[in-house]
Amino acid sequence: MASRTNKSSHLIGVGLDHKDGHKRITQAEHFSIVGGSEETHGRMTETVIKTFETLEKRGKSIDNVQSKELSDIIKENIPS
């Protein structure tokens, strides 16, 4: 009997501006943020958390949102 694999989408953020020697990793069910300075890592994490909140308000999930809409939501949620 063949097994069926349920695939779930996962966002990955990579910060490349770390120079302080710290290895930062933030993981959740549908996203992972790695690297970056403290500021960059925090901004990426905030952006992704707000993105998932927006998706939930719209009744959508990472698995059923169109890539263009997801891109727009991410851009809307980047902290100023």
N, C-alpha and C positions, 0 to 999 in steps of 0.2 A: 504494500500500500504506500503510495507516495504521500509525503508530508507536505503540507502547505505552509509557506512562510508568509507571515503578515509583515509587510515592510511599512515602516513609518518614517516619515521625513525627519530630518535633523538639521538644524542650522549650525554652522561652525563659523566662529569669528577668530581671526588670528591677528594679534597685535605684534608689530615688528619693531616697535620703538623702545624696547626695554634695555636699559643700560645699568640698572642698579643691582643686577645679579639675582633678583627674585624671580621665581618661576610661579606665575599666577595661572590658576586653572579654576574655572567656574563651570560646573556641569549641572544640568537639569534633564528632565525626561526628553525634551525636544530641542535642546541646544547645548553647545559647549563653547566656551570662550577660553582661549589660551594665549599666554604671552601678553606683551604690551607693558607700558609703564603703568604705574598705579592709576594715573588719570585716564589713560586710554582704555585700560581694562574696565574701569568703572563706567566709562561712557558707553562702551560696547555692551556691557551687561545691562545697564539701564535701558539702552535702545531695544535690546532683544526682549526684556521683560515687558516693556511698554508695547512692543509689537504684538506679543501674545495676548496682552490685555485687549488691544484693539481688535484682534481677530475674534476673541471671545465675545466682545460687544457686538460684532457683526454676525455672530452665529457661525463662524467658520473655524477651521483648524488648519494647521500647517499642511495637512494631507489633502485638503480640498480647496485651497486657495490658488488662484492663477498666479503665475510667476510675476506678471506685471503688477497686479494688485499688491502682492507681497512686497515687491520692490518699492512701490509707492508708500506703503504703510511703514516700512523700515525708514525711508527718508523722512516721513512726517514725524517719526519718533526719536530722531537723533537730537540729543540735548543741545541747547543753544550755547 
